[in-house]
Amino acid sequence: MFKKNVGSVDRALRIIVGIALLLGFFLNADASYRWLYLIGIVPLVTGLMSSCPAYSIFGLSTCPLKKD
């Protein structure tokens, strides 16, 4: 499917930030711009898939180099 280009630390941070933003969506029911918290879906999904389309476009990777 997609090439893995997200390392373990980057992956953990993406999942934590994604969950935190989605929790903000559910916990701030009275906020006027509450829908902005839904941007947390992006880091959560890229963290769970270990693949970031933006990294692919720019040729970046935070995965460790494989030793031969």
C-alpha positions in Angstrom: 0.0 0.0 0.0 2.1 3.0 1.2 5.8 2.9 2.0 6.5 3.2 5.7 8.3 6.5 6.3 7.4 7.4 9.9 9.7 6.3 12.7 8.7 5.0 16.1 9.1 8.3 18.0 7.4 10.3 15.2 4.6 7.7 15.1 4.1 7.8 18.9 3.9 11.6 18.9 1.4 11.6 16.0 -0.9 9.2 17.8 -0.7 11.1 21.0 -1.4 14.5 19.3 -4.2 13.0 17.3 -5.9 11.4 20.3 -5.5 14.7 22.3 -7.1 16.7 19.5 -10.0 14.3 19.1 -10.5 14.3 22.9 -10.6 18.1 22.7 -13.4 17.8 20.2 -15.5 15.7 22.5 -14.7 17.6 25.7 -15.3 21.1 24.4 -18.9 20.8 23.4 -19.6 24.5 23.8 -16.6 25.8 21.8 -17.5 27.8 18.7 -14.7 26.4 16.5 -15.0 22.9 17.9 -14.8 21.4 14.4 -11.1 22.4 14.1 -10.2 19.7 16.6 -11.2 17.1 13.9 -7.8 17.9 12.3 -6.6 15.3 14.8 -7.8 12.6 12.5 -4.8 13.3 10.2 -1.9 12.7 12.6 -3.8 9.8 14.2 -4.3 8.0 10.8 -0.8 8.7 9.6 0.6 7.5 12.9 -1.4 4.3 12.8 -0.4 3.6 9.2 3.2 4.5 9.7 3.1 6.4 6.5 2.9 10.1 5.8 1.9 11.3 2.3 3.6 14.7 2.8 6.9 12.9 3.7 6.6 10.9 0.5 6.1 14.1 -1.6 9.2 15.8 -0.1 11.3 12.6 0.1 11.6 12.6 3.8 11.7 9.6 6.2 12.1 9.3 10.0 12.5 5.5 9.9 15.9 4.3 10.9 18.3 3.1 8.1 18.3 -0.6 7.5 21.7 -2.2 8.1 22.9 -4.6 5.4 
